[in-house]
Amino acid sequence: MDEYEPTQAGRAIEDFVDTQLSNWYVRLCRRRFWKGEYEHDKICAYQTLYECMETVLSLMAPIAPFFSDAIFNNLNQVTGRQKVASIHHADFPKSNPAYRDVSLEQRMQLAQDISSLVLSLRKKVNIKVRQPLGKVLIPILNAEMQHQIEKVSDLILSEVNVKQIQFLTDSEGFIKKKIKPNFKALGNRLGAKMKPVAAAIGVFSQEEISRLEKDKKIVLILDGEPLELVLGDVEINSEDIPGWTVAVKGNLTVALDVTVTPELLNEGNARELVNRIQKIRKDSGFEVTDRVEVKIAAKDTLTTSVAQFSDYICMEILADSLEIVPDIQDGTEIEVNDISLKVIVTKKGA
């Protein structure tokens, strides 16, 4: 802003609102916003969101003067926090370094990166997020990395619907890495040396690749002269292992166990059923708090899934009763993982 770069400022605001605030914080806090009484945790969630919105509006006011002023006034009329008639009469926000928690930012970035990699692997093998999986393996570069991931492990497991994170202190022998030069990064810098450097990178051992990932740099000796390579000078990928699929981002590697056991399949069916019944509730015009009674004409493996996870299903769909019946003449036909069945969802007391 000070150097009159409104485009860069606008994009920075957009990235924060889209990537961090909306698609991460708000989405992960839905239950905090909607479930339970208006107590300490819910108040914290709302106040954090309010402060973010108010600050973002102040930051974007010079770029979007009318839009920011309209939303600011809507908020301020309720809270009266700012004793001004317009956002353009309020002080511009100032950063306070004391508010930053760099360690928290780092582990939250790890959570986002790991979640993104695992979700990309699910998409690669066409396994829906509602289908639980057993395990994610993460090779760790140091004890601090493991400590940081452990602090956000519950968040990651919930986000990617996997049961367990397992850490590998030495991935050699399990995860095989492939390395090649980043010609775009190295080309201009090396010129005629590009060919011998590319050849040297191509024969890196697994130990050398691991050292480059840990130290983020490595020194080559070419014609008796040292040449430092950094992590951005190369592209590192991993080979898939039978029963697993692997993804890499920078020095972060994840391996996802894609085996769906009968137990995991049953839970996946239950989650899919919840999704379908929630849609029926919405299409029927039920209120969010309405209690319901459900009858299901289930067959095949779905009978086992419903019986095993009936408590979970009832809790999610606000059902006071969930009955498996031999047949349903009317009702709504749905499909759960390619299995067709009929259900009846009625509002309690209707």
C-alpha angles and dihedrals in degrees: 000000000000091000092044098250099143093161093058091044091050093050092049090053091046092051092051095047095044104036104028109023106032106026095036118021100031094040094049092046097053093110091048089054098045110024128077133357127322093268137138099293094046091045090052091051093050095044092050091051091047093052091049092051094046093048094046090050090053091049093050096042094098090051101039103022101168099039093047092047093051095052093041091055091048090054097040094050088063100043104025089210094141118053093210135101095225140022087241089064092054125091116265109251119260124211119242114202089200089070093060121100104190093183090054091049091051096051092044088053088051089051091051094046094047092046091049092050094048092047090050089053091051089052091047092057094034098243113148119235090238089064108087118226129200112234149001120203118207121185107218124214096202143352093265091058091053091047091052094049092047090058091059098031094110090053092049094047091050093047096051097030097235125141103220145016115212122191125220115207091188117023095180109119093025107049115036116203127210122203134193135166121272094231093189092056096041103035101080093038100050106031109172091009091065095092098053091042091051089050091050092049090049093062097047113140122232088254092054092048090050091049091051091051093049099042095031088224141056134187122233123197111218120175088345094305126111119239120187118216121194128202092261091059092070141044116227123194135168132230118238118249123217107275091011137076123206136208133182134202115178107308093341119100128180129185117197123205102225096186111123109206122199089256092053091045091055091052091047090053090052092052091049090049090052090052092052094047091048088056090051089051091052095045090049091056095242119163118248091250098044115123116224143195118222135199121190130192094204128175142178114011092345092077089060092045093051093046093047096046102030093122092052092046093049092048093051097046096036092241121167090192135022115188129184110213131183095240143358121205098191126016131093123309114222137170125229115188092332093314115118121214141153128242137184118208116187130177111246111255094015 
